[in-house]
Amino acid sequence: MLANDPATALREWQWEPDAVPESLPPPMSAISVRMDDATLLGPVEWCTEPDAAQLRQTQLRLLLAGAKPLGLIHGDERSLVALASWAQARGYYALLGPYQFSPQQDRHKNGYSNRTATVTAASPGSGAWRGLLISTDQQTVLLAWLCQLFGWERFLGGLLGYPSCCCRAFEEHWPRAAAGHEGDVGLMLLEESAGMHPVYKMNWAANIFARYFGREILQHFPCQWHCSGTVAMARRHLAALEHYWPADALEIRTCLASPMLAAPGHGYALFHGGRVVRKHGGIRLIYDPDRVETIGMNDGLGRAIASSRQLTAGTVANWRIADRAVPGWVLDTSHPDEMAV
């Protein structure tokens, strides 16, 4: 019944979620999982106060503000248990996911991870990385836990509030992104969209690359850069942050609207207050070197960028940096309604 009529199958267990996929295939083989308090909630002795940095996470803040129906936060077991205890004390439902894993860090992204490795059944007290589900609704948390257990990615995306078009696209994009882009669906889409153009105009609301600099407004990969559902969600999220945390919201908005260089194989550079200038048939990026952030650029490019005030685009998708032609694209998000190259 899960494969052919999942809505009816769930209803038999008194679960009636919205937007159930047309099929929820059961696992092909048996799954072994522990379901006890230590596994689902963590060791009691780790139920301490969470680190202040955890409480500043954008995803958690959006959940607290009522802008997200469900949060899925990854981290080491000890820190997640503390966060779960904090959330439960405030009336939220929280469960640790059924699996533990090691984050497979992306190269040139300052330790950010889009993929996991060594995924096994959770062992309480191991301290390994887990996922933590938090919501005001118990059914949502339980269904999301089952989605993790059985690999129902599209259903999980819907429970997290992501646009349905993006949930469908993620399933299609993920195999290629995992095989050739370290799981970075956004970089894969950028390569396909920008092609040989050195500059790609993008609505700031669809800019998901700022997450690598610790600022984010979205937690999902858009199906395409002009996805109306993604842009609308980003604007709603920013409005919620502006209401409760205006200073942090301004920092995020400024970051999202600043030019960014994505140079595969080298890293990323964020030019706060920079601007893209088109003049006499050429393209330049003008910026203040004191307001540049770089990650992953350990081959001298970061120092070269910080010692200059402008970059010049090549005739193809590359930029001149210290007499080197570095392949990459500059995201120009200064024009909010621009969507095309």
C-alpha positions in Angstrom: 0.0 0.0 0.0 2.9 2.4 0.7 4.1 1.9 -2.9 0.6 2.3 -4.5 -1.4 4.4 -2.2 0.8 5.9 0.6 -1.9 8.4 1.8 -4.3 5.6 2.6 -1.5 3.5 4.2 -0.6 6.4 6.5 -4.2 7.2 7.3 -4.6 3.7 8.7 -2.1 4.7 11.4 -4.0 8.0 12.0 -1.4 10.0 10.1 -2.8 12.5 7.6 0.0 14.7 6.3 -0.3 17.1 3.4 1.3 16.6 0.0 2.1 12.8 0.3 4.1 11.6 -2.7 2.4 9.3 -5.2 4.6 6.5 -3.9 6.6 5.7 -0.8 8.5 2.5 -1.7 9.3 0.3 1.3 12.9 -0.9 1.7 14.1 -3.7 -0.5 15.7 -5.5 2.5 15.3 -5.7 6.2 16.4 -2.7 8.3 17.7 -3.0 11.8 17.1 -0.1 14.1 17.1 0.6 17.8 14.1 2.4 19.2 14.7 3.3 22.8 15.1 6.5 24.8 18.9 6.5 24.6 18.9 6.1 20.8 16.1 8.6 20.1 16.8 11.2 22.7 20.4 10.6 23.6 22.2 9.8 26.9 20.6 11.6 29.8 23.9 12.9 31.1 24.3 14.9 27.8 21.0 16.8 28.4 22.9 20.0 29.2 22.6 23.6 28.0 23.4 24.0 24.3 26.2 26.1 23.0 25.2 29.7 22.3 26.3 29.3 18.6 23.7 26.5 18.1 20.9 28.8 19.2 22.0 31.4 16.6 21.6 29.0 13.6 19.3 30.4 11.0 17.3 27.2 10.6 16.6 27.0 14.3 15.7 30.7 14.5 13.2 30.3 11.6 11.6 27.4 13.4 11.3 29.4 16.6 9.8 32.3 14.6 7.2 29.9 13.1 8.6 30.4 9.6 9.5 26.7 9.2 7.3 23.7 10.0 10.3 21.4 10.8 14.0 21.7 11.4 16.7 19.2 10.5 19.9 20.1 12.2 23.1 18.0 11.8 26.0 17.8 14.3 27.8 15.6 16.8 25.5 13.6 19.1 26.5 15.4 22.3 25.7 18.9 21.0 22.4 17.7 19.4 21.3 16.0 22.7 21.8 19.3 24.5 19.8 21.1 21.8 17.0 18.6 21.8 16.7 18.9 25.6 16.6 22.7 25.3 13.8 22.4 22.6 11.8 19.9 24.6 11.8 22.1 27.7 10.2 24.8 25.6 7.3 22.6 24.2 8.9 21.3 21.0 9.1 17.7 19.9 12.6 16.5 19.1 14.1 13.2 17.9 17.5 12.1 16.9 17.6 10.4 13.5 18.0 6.7 13.1 21.5 6.8 11.5 24.9 8.1 12.4 27.5 9.1 9.9 30.7 11.0 9.2 30.5 14.3 7.3 32.4 14.1 4.0 33.9 17.5 3.9 33.9 19.3 0.5 37.2 20.6 -0.8 37.7 24.3 -0.8 34.7 25.0 1.4 36.1 25.7 4.8 34.9 22.3 6.2 31.4 22.5 4.8 29.9 19.1 4.0 27.2 18.3 1.4 27.6 14.5 1.7 27.9 11.8 4.3 30.1 8.8 4.7 30.2 5.6 6.8 26.4 5.7 7.4 25.4 3.1 10.0 22.6 2.5 12.4 22.8 4.9 15.4 24.7 3.7 18.4 23.8 5.9 21.5 26.7 7.4 23.3 29.1 7.1 20.3 29.3 10.8 19.9 29.1 10.4 16.1 27.3 12.8 13.8 23.5 12.6 13.7 20.5 14.5 12.5 18.1 16.2 14.9 14.4 16.7 14.0 12.5 19.5 15.8 9.0 20.7 15.3 5.9 22.0 17.2 4.0 19.0 15.8 4.6 15.5 17.0 3.3 13.8 13.8 5.7 15.8 11.6 8.7 14.7 13.7 7.6 11.1 13.6 6.9 11.1 9.9 10.3 12.8 9.2 12.0 10.2 11.3 10.4 7.4 9.1 11.5 9.3 6.0 15.1 9.2 7.2 14.8 5.6 8.1 13.4 4.5 4.7 15.1 7.1 2.5 11.9 9.0 1.4 13.8 12.2 0.4 11.0 13.9 -1.5 8.5 13.4 1.4 11.0 14.6 3.9 11.6 17.7 1.8 7.9 18.4 1.8 7.7 18.1 5.6 10.6 20.6 5.9 8.5 23.0 3.9 10.6 23.0 0.7 8.8 23.8 -2.6 7.5 20.6 -4.2 9.3 21.3 -7.5 12.6 21.5 -5.7 11.9 18.2 -3.8 11.3 16.5 -7.1 14.3 18.0 -8.8 16.6 17.1 -5.9 16.0 13.4 -6.4 16.9 13.9 -10.1 19.9 16.1 -9.6 21.5 14.3 -6.6 23.1 11.3 -8.4 25.0 13.6 -10.8 25.9 16.1 -8.1 27.2 13.4 -5.7 29.3 11.8 -8.4 30.8 14.9 -9.9 30.4 17.9 -7.6 30.8 16.5 -4.1 27.1 16.8 -3.6 26.9 20.5 -4.4 23.8 20.6 -6.5 24.1 24.4 -6.6 27.5 24.4 -8.2 26.3 21.8 -10.7 23.4 24.0 -11.7 25.7 27.1 -11.9 28.0 25.3 -14.3 25.0 24.3 -16.5 23.4 27.8 -16.3 26.4 30.1 -16.7 28.3 28.1 -19.2 31.1 30.2 -20.7 29.9 33.5 -19.3 32.1 34.8 -16.5 29.2 36.6 -14.7 25.9 35.1 -13.8 23.1 37.4 -12.7 21.0 35.9 -9.9 18.3 37.0 -7.6 19.8 37.4 -4.2 17.0 35.3 -2.7 18.2 32.3 -4.7 21.8 32.7 -3.6 22.6 29.5 -1.7 26.3 29.8 -1.9 26.5 32.2 1.0 26.0 29.2 3.3 29.7 28.4 2.8 30.5 31.7 4.6 28.2 31.0 7.5 25.2 33.0 6.2 22.1 31.3 4.9 18.5 32.0 4.2 17.6 28.7 2.5 18.3 25.1 3.5 17.4 23.5 0.2 18.8 23.5 -3.3 16.5 25.3 -5.8 15.2 23.3 -8.8 16.4 26.2 -11.0 17.6 29.7 -10.3 14.3 31.4 -11.2 12.2 29.1 -9.0 9.4 31.4 -7.8 8.7 29.1 -4.8 12.4 29.4 -3.7 12.5 33.2 -4.1 9.2 33.6 -2.2 10.4 31.3 0.6 13.7 33.3 1.0 11.8 36.6 1.2 9.5 35.1 3.9 12.5 33.8 5.8 14.2 37.1 5.7 11.1 38.9 6.9 10.9 36.6 9.9 14.5 37.2 10.8 14.1 41.0 10.3 11.3 41.0 12.8 13.1 39.1 15.6 16.8 39.5 14.8 17.1 42.7 12.7 20.9 43.1 13.0 21.7 39.6 11.9 19.1 39.7 9.1 20.7 42.8 7.7 24.1 41.1 7.7 22.7 38.1 5.9 20.8 40.3 3.4 24.0 42.3 2.7 26.0 39.1 2.2 23.5 37.6 -0.2 23.4 40.7 -2.3 27.2 41.1 -2.6 29.2 39.7 -5.6 30.7 36.3 -5.0 33.4 34.4 -7.0 32.8 30.7 -7.3 36.0 29.1 -8.6 35.7 25.3 -8.7 38.9 23.6 -7.5 40.1 26.8 -5.8 37.5 28.2 -3.5 35.1 31.1 -3.0 35.5 34.8 -2.4 32.8 37.2 -1.1 33.2 40.9 -2.0 31.1 42.9 0.5 29.9 46.0 -1.2 31.6 45.1 -4.5 30.1 45.8 -7.9 30.3 44.4 -11.4 31.1 47.0 -14.0 30.6 46.6 -17.7 32.5 49.1 -19.8 34.1 49.3 -23.2 33.2 45.7 -23.9 35.0 44.4 -20.8 33.8 43.2 -17.4 35.5 44.1 -14.1 34.7 43.4 -10.5 35.5 46.5 -8.3 35.8 46.0 -4.5 37.4 47.1 -1.3 40.2 44.6 -0.4 39.5 45.1 3.3 36.0 43.8 2.9 36.8 40.6 1.1 36.2 37.1 2.6 37.8 34.0 1.1 37.5 30.3 1.8 39.4 27.4 0.4 41.9 29.6 -1.5 45.1 28.1 -0.1 47.1 28.4 -3.4 47.9 32.1 -3.1 44.7 33.3 -4.7 43.2 34.7 -1.5 46.3 36.8 -0.9 46.3 38.0 -4.5 42.6 39.0 -4.3 43.2 40.9 -1.0 46.2 42.8 -2.5 44.1 44.2 -5.4 41.0 46.3 -5.9 39.6 44.8 -9.0 39.4 41.6 -11.1 39.1 41.4 -14.8 36.9 38.8 -16.6 38.4 36.7 -19.4 36.7 36.1 -22.7 35.4 32.7 -21.3 34.4 31.7 -17.8 37.6 32.7 -16.1 39.0 35.7 -14.1 42.5 37.2 -14.1 44.0 36.8 -10.7 47.7 37.5 -10.2 48.4 36.9 -13.9 46.5 33.6 -13.7 43.4 32.7 -15.6 41.2 31.1 -12.9 38.1 29.3 -14.1 35.0 30.4 -12.3 31.9 32.7 -12.2 31.0 35.8 -10.4 27.5 35.9 -9.0 26.0 39.3 -9.6 23.1 39.5 -7.1 22.9 43.3 -7.0 19.8 43.4 -9.3 17.0 41.6 -7.4 14.9 40.9 -10.4 17.6 39.7 -12.7 17.4 36.0 -13.5 19.4 35.5 -16.7 23.0 35.7 -17.9 
